[in-house]
């Protein structure tokens, strides 16, 4: 059975904040059309989380729901996608 629809490359970006928190941005590059989408981020205080990170079913559902949205904002660069993510929407893990 042939696969249909656009293809994406996942990039997970970790970024530290000055207040001791760190963010994990789930970003996707649109392979055929170009551009980046950053539909999800989580914020954490405990750095031990890095070694314990487990894929979250809810996160995957949210991410792929957003990716399939034809109105999703697509940015030219990965940095631009992350910079435009509303940090108030970051999941507190």
N, C-alpha and C positions, 0 to 999 in steps of 0.2 A: 504494500500500500504506500503510495507516494505521500510525502509530507507536504502540506500546503501552508501558506501564510508566511509572514516575515520571519527572519532569523535574527537572533540577538546574541551578543556576547556579554556575559555577566562580568562586572568588575566590582569588587568589594573594596571600598576605600575606608581606611581607618584614619581619623583625624583627632588629635588631642586639643583640648581647650585649656586656656590659662587657669581655669578654676578647678582643674583636676579631673574633669569629666572627659570622656572620649566618646566619639561618635563613630558609628559604622554606617556608611552610606552604601546602599544597594543600587548600583547604577548599571545601565544596559546600553550598549552601543547597537544601533540599528545597522546591521551589516549591509543590506542592499541599498537602503536609502541614505545612510549616513546619519550622524547626529547621535546625541546621547539623551537618555531619560533617567532621572533620579527619583523614583516613585516612593522610596522608603528609606528611613534612617532610624537607628536606635541609639539611645544615649545611655552610657554606663558610668558608674563611679568606680567600680571594683575592677582593677586591671587583671585580676585572676580570671575574669570572664573570657579573656582572649584564649586561654588554653582549654576552656570548657564550652566554647561556642557550639551549639547544636542547631541544625537546620530546623526552623520553626514552620509548621504546616500553615498556620495563620499568616505568617509573613509571606510565604510563597503564594498563597491565594490572593493576598492584597497586591503583591507585585504583579502577578500575571493579569489580574483584573485591570490594573492601571495600564499595563503595556498594551492590552487589547483595546483600550479606549482611543478612538480616532482623534479625540480632542486633547490628548496628552501633549503637554508642552515639550518640544524637542529642542535641545540646545546643540550648538555646533561643537563644543568641547566638553570634556568630562568635568573640568573645573567649573565651567559656567553652569552645568547641571547641578553640581553640588552647591555652588554659591547661591543658587536660586531656590534651594530647598527650604521650606518653612520649618525652622528648627522647633517651633512649638508643636509640630506634628510628629516629632521623633518619639518613638516608643521608648519608655523608660524601663530598661531591663534590670 
